[in-house]
Amino acid sequence: MPLPIDLLIEAKWIIPVEPANTVLENHSVAIDQGRIVAILQHPEAIIRFTPKEVKRLPDHILIPGLVNLHTHAAMSLLRGLADDLPLMDWLQKHIWPAEAKHVSAQFVHDGTLLACAEMLRGGITCFNDMYFFPHAAAKAALELGMRAAIGLIAIDFPTAYAADSDDYLAKGMAIRDELRDSPLLSFCLAPHAPYTVSDRSFAKVLTLAEQCDMPIHLHLHETRREIDDSVGQFGMRPLERLRRLGVLGPAFIAVHGVHLDVHEMALLAQHGCSIAHCPSSNLKLASGISPVVELSESGVNIGLGTDSAASNNRLDILHEMRMASLLAKGQSGRADAIGAHQALRMATLGGARALGLDTEIGSICAGKQADLCALKIYDSILAPCYDPLSLLAYSAGREHVSDVWVAGSARVSDGKLLGASEIELINLAALWQNQIRPQDT
């Protein structure tokens, strides 16, 4: 007797990520209670299951939901505010003053809501956030049914959110305790960066991370200035300082990792660390290019991040996939460096693994959460299609995303975002734009 299930998705192609380099043609994904039950050929699926709903995708590629391993979602409200500036000028003269004046729980909620809408429409089903008022960010993500790793930020100077690092961490842990049972939320400790966090604060972060089994997510080796300042202040490079403090380990996510020497790459691999590679943001701020080929060959796990819409201008992991692959080829002089499958793995399973979520998301496997993204490729600008995997990595864009599911629940259907009005989102952004003007910074 056929087994009743909630949803059967029939797709022209499925790229499951696991096993590697696999493309399944004319297969179906059976889903029940938010989880993947089976991946099998269409005729067998019809015999084995009786679905409440069938979604037919005859001209589509189905992939795991994309994972944005690093962003500051609320900063969508600062998109384009201070472009074409180096990182520290951008931060110190424009972004930090604007944040000091405008950031509030409402700012974070509204900015995160705008970001979630953008990310879902681009096939991103999970994001790893780092910002103030994390409770407001979590609330916005849940309103749109999006999976989020909420960063519990720590920094050694006061803001509208908290007075000092102890206050940041106490508030963050209270939020975690309140929301920890939400199935779409997980949590990271998010000390901002070595140049904004003291040794004492890092010690407290490490203790909490070990006690509560949470990843540690921070900016690291983004600019040469950051490294030079660390050598001047501490007599060592930032990564060495973190090593001595005992911060490195399998739960450590280093964001950017642009300026790393051979010894440092080996150190990250030795400790099982992950890199959140943000190629577009690094290029736009002229920070440099992360040595992802060498990192990957050293055994370092790599995921992809957009950084914020203020430093990237778009929260688009499909774009970051293509950028990461092309930069790796150009930097290494090897056309086979970071191929299509590896780029997709970085955008899915690599990010999931960094967050400790790889048993739940990141690939299309029986037993995992049904976080999925479909792209419609019946389009003259994508034709012909000799290799769906290659087309996905080098040709398709977020405009081709047609359907998105999070835990088996539709969040985008036939290109339309569910759960929020496009007009309301545009009006929300306009209200904040009227308050935040370039002259304010």
KADAMO-V706435 format. One record per backbone hydrogen bond with DSSP energy under -1.0 kcal/mol. CO is the residue of the C=O (numbers start at 1). NH is the residue of the N-H. E is the energy in kcal/mol with one decimal. If there is no record, write none. Layout:
# KADAMO-V706435
co = (CO	CO)
nh = (NH	NH)
e = (E	E)
This chain:
# KADAMO-V706435
co = (3	5	7	8	9	10	12	13	14	16	16	19	24	26	27	28	29	30	30	31	32	34	35	36	38	40	41	42	43	44	45	48	50	53	55	57	57	59	60	61	62	63	66	66	68	70	71	72	73	74	75	76	78	86	87	88	89	90	91	94	95	96	97	98	99	104	105	106	107	108	109	110	111	112	113	114	115	116	117	119	120	123	125	126	127	128	133	134	135	136	137	138	139	140	141	147	148	149	150	151	152	154	162	164	165	166	167	168	169	170	171	172	173	174	175	176	179	182	184	186	188	189	190	192	193	196	198	199	200	201	202	203	204	205	206	207	208	209	215	216	218	220	221	221	223	224	225	226	227	228	229	230	231	237	238	239	240	241	242	243	249	251	252	253	254	255	255	261	262	263	264	265	266	267	268	269	273	274	275	276	277	278	279	280	281	282	282	283	290	291	292	293	294	295	296	301	303	304	308	314	316	317	318	319	320	321	322	323	324	325	326	327	328	329	334	339	340	341	342	343	345	345	346	347	348	349	350	351	352	353	357	357	360	363	365	368	369	370	371	372	373	374	374	375	377	379	387	388	389	390	391	391	397	398	400	402	403	404	404	405	406	409	411	412	413	416	421	422	423	424	425	426	427	428	429	430	432	437	438)
nh = (50	52	31	55	29	57	26	62	24	18	364	22	14	42	11	40	9	37	38	7	35	370	32	367	30	28	45	46	47	48	49	3	5	8	10	12	60	377	13	375	15	373	125	126	128	307	130	75	76	77	78	79	81	90	91	92	93	95	96	98	99	100	101	102	103	108	109	110	111	112	113	114	115	116	117	118	119	120	121	124	123	66	147	68	149	71	137	138	139	140	141	142	143	144	146	127	186	129	188	153	190	192	159	168	169	170	171	172	173	174	175	176	177	178	179	180	182	185	148	150	152	217	154	219	196	156	202	203	204	205	206	207	208	209	210	211	212	214	189	253	255	257	258	259	227	228	229	230	231	232	233	234	235	241	242	243	244	245	247	246	252	216	274	218	276	220	257	265	266	267	268	269	270	271	273	272	301	254	303	256	305	282	283	284	285	287	288	286	292	295	296	297	298	300	299	275	277	69	312	316	320	321	322	323	324	325	326	327	328	329	330	331	332	333	337	343	344	345	346	347	348	350	304	67	352	353	354	355	357	356	360	361	369	365	368	36	371	408	65	405	63	402	403	61	379	382	391	392	393	394	395	396	400	401	376	415	374	411	412	372	409	406	418	404	416	413	425	426	427	428	429	430	431	432	433	434	436	440	441)
e = (-2.5	-1.8	-2.9	-2.9	-2.5	-3.4	-2.9	-2.4	-3.1	-1.4	-2.0	-1.0	-2.6	-1.7	-2.5	-2.0	-2.5	-3.5	-1.1	-2.4	-1.9	-3.0	-2.5	-3.4	-2.8	-3.7	-2.3	-2.0	-1.2	-2.4	-2.2	-3.3	-1.7	-2.1	-2.8	-1.8	-1.0	-2.6	-1.7	-2.5	-2.7	-2.6	-2.2	-1.5	-2.6	-2.8	-1.2	-1.8	-1.8	-1.8	-2.1	-1.5	-2.1	-2.9	-2.9	-2.8	-2.0	-2.9	-3.0	-2.0	-2.7	-2.6	-1.5	-2.1	-2.4	-2.4	-2.5	-2.8	-2.8	-2.4	-2.3	-2.1	-2.1	-3.1	-2.0	-1.9	-3.0	-2.9	-1.9	-2.6	-1.9	-2.5	-1.9	-2.9	-3.0	-1.7	-1.3	-2.6	-2.2	-1.9	-2.3	-2.4	-1.8	-1.2	-2.7	-1.3	-2.0	-2.6	-2.1	-1.1	-2.3	-2.5	-2.7	-2.5	-2.5	-2.5	-2.4	-2.5	-2.6	-1.7	-1.9	-2.3	-2.5	-1.9	-2.4	-1.6	-2.2	-1.5	-2.4	-2.9	-3.1	-2.8	-1.7	-2.4	-1.8	-2.6	-2.4	-2.2	-1.7	-2.5	-2.7	-2.0	-2.3	-2.6	-2.3	-2.4	-2.5	-1.5	-2.9	-3.4	-3.0	-2.1	-1.4	-1.9	-1.2	-2.8	-2.9	-1.7	-2.3	-2.2	-2.4	-3.4	-1.2	-2.0	-2.3	-2.3	-2.4	-1.6	-2.4	-1.2	-2.0	-2.8	-2.6	-2.1	-2.6	-2.4	-1.3	-2.2	-2.1	-2.0	-2.3	-2.1	-2.8	-1.8	-2.6	-1.3	-1.2	-2.9	-2.8	-2.7	-2.6	-2.3	-2.1	-2.7	-2.2	-2.6	-1.0	-1.3	-2.3	-2.5	-2.8	-2.5	-1.5	-2.5	-1.3	-2.4	-2.9	-3.1	-1.4	-1.0	-1.7	-2.4	-1.7	-2.6	-3.0	-2.2	-2.6	-2.7	-2.0	-1.9	-2.5	-3.0	-2.2	-1.9	-1.4	-2.5	-2.1	-2.7	-2.4	-1.6	-1.0	-3.5	-1.0	-3.0	-2.2	-2.7	-1.9	-1.6	-3.1	-1.4	-2.0	-2.6	-2.5	-1.1	-2.0	-3.0	-1.9	-2.4	-2.6	-2.5	-3.0	-2.7	-1.3	-2.3	-2.0	-2.0	-2.7	-2.2	-2.0	-2.4	-2.1	-2.6	-2.3	-1.4	-2.8	-3.7	-3.0	-3.4	-1.7	-1.7	-2.0	-2.5	-2.9	-2.2	-2.0	-2.6	-2.2	-2.3	-2.4	-2.2	-2.3	-2.1	-2.1	-1.6	-2.4	-1.9	-2.7	-2.4	-1.5)
